[in-house]
Amino acid sequence: AEAYRTLANSGATGILVVNISGKLSATMQSAELGAKQAGVSIPVEIVDTASASVGIGLVAVAVAKAARNGASHADLVTMAKDLSSRTQVWAALDTRENLKKNGRIGGAKAMLATALSIKPIITVTDGAVGEGGKQRTRGKALAFLVDRVREAGRIESLAILHAQCPDVQQFTAMIREVYSGDITVGDIGAVIGAHAGPGTIGVAFHVAR
């Protein structure tokens, strides 16, 4: 609520919140409650991206660029919802230990019964994190992620996320073989990193219409 008031008092004509999936966090409800309590006269729209980590970031950056170029508040809301519906997030975990400890992965829990050598693949589907596959080696896991990009067809934007991965440059080079556009590379944040564990590497992208 305080953030909304600060923006309104600073001259904002509208506020758009690009939010983490409501199925993964109560942040969505907090954003909605804050909007009700703020009592500002400008429109406040909260969009559930049904995504996480850099999947949200791709939407936020694209919408921010459009806002800077003069897009209307209504158009930005439509854009955020559209991009959210076309966002895919895939990641390969290097360890299952963090999955065991946190219990927040939902549909991915089935992977805990697999052999220690298995590299779990997770994906975000309909706002929830679930199992996306299993690979026996790190190399095969990276190749699996590259295949997901290749099979997606035409892509508008793409980002790589990782948690202290020494092979991130190798993975980026692999992605460049199937995607010729700009690639943003960033660290996985502390919250997602705590759930996924060190060595997690992933890719997020918008599938073009």
C-alpha positions in Angstrom: 0.0 0.0 0.0 2.8 2.4 0.8 4.5 1.7 -2.5 1.3 2.4 -4.4 0.8 5.7 -2.5 4.4 6.7 -3.1 4.0 6.1 -6.9 0.7 8.0 -7.0 2.2 10.9 -5.1 5.2 11.0 -7.5 2.9 11.6 -10.5 2.2 8.0 -11.8 -0.9 7.8 -13.9 -1.3 4.1 -13.5 0.3 1.1 -11.7 1.0 -2.3 -13.2 2.2 -5.1 -10.9 3.9 -8.0 -12.7 3.6 -10.7 -10.1 5.0 -14.2 -9.3 2.5 -17.0 -9.7 -0.3 -16.9 -7.2 0.1 -20.7 -6.8 3.7 -20.3 -5.7 3.5 -17.4 -3.3 1.1 -15.2 -1.3 2.6 -12.1 -2.9 -0.3 -11.9 -5.3 -2.8 -11.6 -2.4 -0.6 -9.1 -0.7 -0.4 -7.0 -3.8 -4.2 -7.1 -4.2 -4.8 -6.3 -0.5 -2.3 -3.4 -0.7 -4.1 -2.0 -3.7 -7.4 -1.9 -1.7 -5.8 -0.3 1.3 -3.8 2.3 -0.6 -6.8 4.3 -1.6 -5.1 5.8 -4.6 -7.2 7.4 -7.4 -5.1 6.0 -10.3 -5.7 2.5 -11.7 -3.8 -0.3 -10.2 -3.7 -3.6 -12.1 -2.1 -6.8 -10.8 -1.1 -9.4 -13.3 -0.4 -13.0 -12.3 2.3 -14.1 -14.6 1.8 -17.8 -13.6 5.6 -17.9 -13.7 8.7 -17.5 -11.5 12.2 -16.2 -11.4 13.4 -14.9 -14.8 10.1 -15.9 -16.3 8.6 -12.9 -14.5 11.6 -10.8 -15.4 11.1 -11.3 -19.1 7.6 -10.0 -18.8 8.5 -7.1 -16.6 11.3 -5.9 -18.9 9.2 -6.1 -22.0 6.4 -4.2 -20.4 8.8 -1.6 -19.0 10.2 -1.0 -22.4 6.7 -0.6 -23.9 5.8 1.9 -21.1 9.0 3.9 -21.8 7.9 4.1 -25.5 4.5 5.6 -24.5 2.1 2.6 -24.4 -1.1 3.2 -22.5 -1.8 1.6 -19.1 -4.5 -0.6 -20.7 -2.2 -1.7 -23.4 0.5 -2.6 -20.9 -1.9 -4.7 -18.9 -3.0 -6.6 -22.1 0.7 -7.0 -23.1 1.7 -8.4 -19.6 -1.2 -10.9 -19.7 -0.4 -12.0 -23.3 3.3 -12.4 -22.6 2.6 -14.3 -19.4 0.5 -16.8 -21.4 3.4 -17.4 -23.8 6.2 -17.8 -21.2 8.0 -21.1 -20.7 10.4 -21.8 -17.9 12.6 -25.0 -17.8 15.4 -25.8 -15.4 17.7 -28.7 -14.6 18.6 -29.4 -11.0 22.0 -30.7 -10.1 20.9 -32.1 -6.7 17.7 -33.4 -5.2 18.6 -32.4 -1.6 16.9 -29.1 -1.6 13.7 -30.6 -3.0 13.8 -33.0 0.0 14.2 -30.2 2.5 11.7 -27.6 1.4 8.5 -29.5 0.3 7.4 -26.6 -1.9 7.8 -28.1 -5.3 4.4 -29.7 -5.6 4.1 -31.9 -8.6 7.9 -32.4 -8.7 7.8 -34.4 -5.5 7.6 -37.7 -7.5 11.2 -37.2 -8.5 12.4 -37.7 -5.0 12.1 -41.5 -5.3 14.5 -41.7 -8.2 18.1 -42.8 -8.1 20.7 -40.4 -6.9 22.3 -40.1 -10.3 19.2 -38.6 -11.8 19.2 -34.9 -12.8 15.6 -33.7 -12.3 14.0 -31.3 -14.8 11.4 -28.9 -13.5 9.1 -26.7 -15.4 6.4 -24.1 -14.6 2.9 -25.2 -16.0 -0.3 -23.3 -15.2 1.5 -21.4 -12.5 2.8 -24.4 -10.6 6.2 -26.1 -10.5 6.2 -29.7 -11.6 8.3 -32.4 -13.1 9.4 -31.8 -16.6 11.6 -34.9 -17.1 14.6 -36.8 -15.8 18.1 -37.2 -17.2 20.9 -39.4 -16.1 23.8 -36.9 -16.6 24.4 -33.2 -16.5 25.2 -33.2 -20.2 22.0 -34.9 -21.1 20.1 -32.5 -18.8 21.5 -29.4 -20.6 20.8 -31.0 -24.0 17.2 -31.6 -22.9 16.8 -27.9 -22.1 18.2 -27.0 -25.5 15.8 -29.3 -27.1 12.9 -27.5 -25.4 14.1 -24.2 -26.9 14.5 -25.8 -30.4 11.0 -27.4 -30.3 9.4 -24.1 -29.2 9.8 -22.7 -32.7 10.0 -19.0 -33.1 11.0 -17.2 -29.9 10.7 -13.5 -29.1 13.0 -13.2 -26.1 15.1 -15.6 -24.0 17.0 -15.6 -20.7 19.2 -18.1 -19.0 19.2 -18.4 -15.2 21.7 -20.3 -13.0 22.8 -20.9 -9.4 26.6 -20.8 -9.3 27.0 -22.9 -12.4 30.6 -23.1 -13.8 29.2 -24.5 -17.1 26.8 -21.5 -17.8 29.0 -20.3 -20.6 28.9 -23.7 -22.2 25.1 -23.9 -21.9 24.8 -20.4 -23.4 26.9 -21.5 -26.4 24.6 -24.5 -26.8 21.5 -22.2 -26.7 23.1 -19.9 -29.3 23.1 -22.9 -31.7 19.3 -22.9 -31.8 18.5 -19.3 -30.9 20.0 -16.3 -32.7 18.5 -13.4 -30.6 19.9 -11.6 -27.6 20.3 -13.7 -24.5 20.1 -12.4 -21.0 22.1 -14.3 -18.4 21.3 -13.9 -14.7 21.7 -15.4 -11.3 18.8 -17.3 -9.7 17.6 -15.4 -6.7 18.0 -16.5 -3.1 14.4 -17.7 -2.7 14.2 -19.9 -5.8 17.9 -20.9 -5.3 17.1 -22.2 -1.8 14.3 -24.4 -3.2 16.2 -25.6 -6.3 19.8 -25.8 -5.0 23.2 -24.9 -6.3 24.0 -26.0 -9.8 20.5 -25.4 -11.0 20.5 -24.0 -14.6 17.5 -23.1 -16.7 16.0 -21.1 -19.5 13.0 -19.0 -19.9 11.5 -17.6 -23.1 8.4 -16.2 -24.8 7.0 -18.3 -27.6 6.1 -16.0 -30.5 2.5 -16.1 -31.8 
